[in-house]
Amino acid sequence: MTPTAMEPQPRAERLCDILLEHLYRSGVVTWPGVDGMQIEDVLRAYVPAADSGLVPGREELSAGHPELAAELEVFFACANSPAPAAS
């Protein structure tokens, strides 16, 4: 079933939309599309951009979106963990 305007947006999808909107407005990254970038590639740029003060950080996002606190915690924890080694 596709969400309609009357149905609430899933929390993880809402978080993704919020983060992408901040990145888009900041001009930090090239936007996905013709260059083959995926949304995940763009989101990887969020934590470095937040660390540089270009987009809101964890605390500001949590204050503005307390309903997404758990998702934000997971996002920032995963973003700060080292990438798995290539095999």
Helices and strands as residue ranges (DSSP letters): H 11-26, H 39-44, H 46-51, H 58-64, G 66-68, H 69-80
